Amino acid sequence: MYAKQIMRERRERLSRLLAVWLMSVSWSAAAVGQGDTTSVNVSGTLIDAPECTFASNDVRVDFGDEVITHLVNTGKYIQDIPYELTCNNLSQPGLKMTIKGTSAAFNSLLFSTSNPSLGILIFTNKGDDISPNSEIKFTYGEQPGLTAGLIDNNSTSLQAGYFTGTATLVISYQ
């Protein structure tokens, strides 16, 4: 019996709400009917990702076999990132490059390496630092030069040994 009463009260409440809503809709329709009308036409052109390719699917930056641990933060270990980009049939020249990667645990502005106390700083030929997963806007034909530098975590001792690090270059429209 109690459940039937609750259901009846809910139906009555819903009926009142529906009546109020219908009155507001009819009032709105009457107000719109009193003025002028016009059509809204929407159009556009869908474009796909830019047709760009890198000359190599595997860009390598090799710091060599003799990286001296206590010289890492001196600027001695800096290498250009040798990439070549070719684009065809661009719908616009404005592009952006995203450098996807994982941040070093000790500094979010650096890319991580297999050595937890060593990070990679990537920067442009204009001197702008590029943190992991950030974007660089540029015009095709004026691609930014990229450079990688080794940076260690000053608060820990840098262990000697082989290291690796990876990032992914992604090209898209601005």
N, C-alpha and C positions, 0 to 999 in steps of 0.2 A: 504494500500500500504506500509506504514511504517513497519507494523508488518511482512509482507512478506520479506522485505529487511533484517530485523533483523534475521529472521529464516534462510534465505539463507546464511548470514554471519556466523551464528553459525554452519551451516552444513559444510561450507567451512573450518572453523577453526577446527572443529572436524575431518574432512577428513585429513587435514594436520597433526594433532596430531597422528591420526591412522597410517598414512604413516611413520612418524618418529618412532613410536613404533614398527611397523612391521620391519623396517630396523634394529633397535637395536636388536630385537629378532632374526632375521635371522643372524646377525653378531655374537650374542652370541652362537647360535646353531652351526655356523660354527667353532667357537673357541673351543667349547666343542667337536665337532666331530673330531678335530685334535689330541686329547689326548686319553689316556687310560680311560676306564670306570670301575666302580665297583658298586655292589649293596649295599644298606644300609638296613640291616635287624634290625628291632626293636622288642624286646621282653621284657617280664617282668612277674611278678606274682602279681595279685591284691590280697590284703588282706583286711579283714573286720576289724572293731574295735576289740580290744582285748576282749576276753570272761572273763570279770571280774565282780564280784558282791561284794557288801558290805554286811556284816553280818546283818545290819539293814538299812532299808530305811529311818530311822528317828534317826539320831545321836543327842543326847541332851547334852548340857553343861549347868548345872544349878549352878548359882552363889548364890543361896539361897535367903532368904527373908530379910536378914539384911546386905545389901551392904551400908556401911556408905559413904555418898557422899564425905566428905572431905578426905577419905582414898583411893579413887579410883586410883589416880596416884602414889601411894606408892609401887605398886607391890604386894599388899596384895590380890588382886582379880585376880588370875591366875588359870586356870583349863585346864587339858589335854582334848583333843578332842578324845574320845574313838571310834575309827573306826577300823574295821577289813576288810581286802581286800583279796579276794580269786580269783585267775585267773587260767584258764585252757587253754591248747592248744595254748600257746603263740607262735607266729612266731618269736619273738625276746624278750629278757628280758628287753630291754630298754623301759620304760614307762614314761609318764608325767601325773601329776595331775594338773588340773586347778581348782582353787577355785573361782567360779563365784559368784559375789555379787555386791552390790552397795557401792560406796565409801561414807564415812561420808562427809557431806558438809564442815566441818571445817578442814579435813585432808584426802587427797586422798589415803594415805597409810593405812587407817583404814576402816573397814567395818561399814556400818551405822547400827543404831538401831532405835527403835521407839522413843527414846529420842534424839532430835536433838543435844544435847550437850554431848552425850555419844557415843563413838566408840569402836570397838573391834579390837585389834591388834592380828593377827594370826602369829605365828612363828614356825619354825621347832625345833626339838630337837638339831640341830646344831647351833641354834641361828639366823638363817636367817629369816628376816621379810618377810611376804608374803602379798603383796597388792592385793586388789580385782582384779580378772580376770587375775592374773599372773600364771605362770606355775612353777612347781617343777619337775625337771627331776630326775629319780631314776631307780634303777635296781630292778626288781621284787624279792621279798624276803628280800629286804632292804628298805621297805617303810619308809618314814620319819614319825617320831612322830610329832604330831601337838598340839599346845597349844594356848589357847585364853586368852587374858588379857584385862581388861577394862581400857580405857583411856578417860578422859574427856577433853572438850574444855576449856583450861585455861582462855580464855578471857570472858567466861560467867559463870554464877552461875548454877551449876548442880541441877536440880529440882528432888526432891525425887519422887518415884513412880515406878510402874512396867514397865519393858522394855523387848523388844524382839529384836532379830536380826536373819537373816538367810543368809546362803550361800549354794552353791551347789558344791559338789566334783564331778569332771568329770575325768575319766581315759581314756587315749588314748596312742597310740604309739608315741615315740619320732620322 
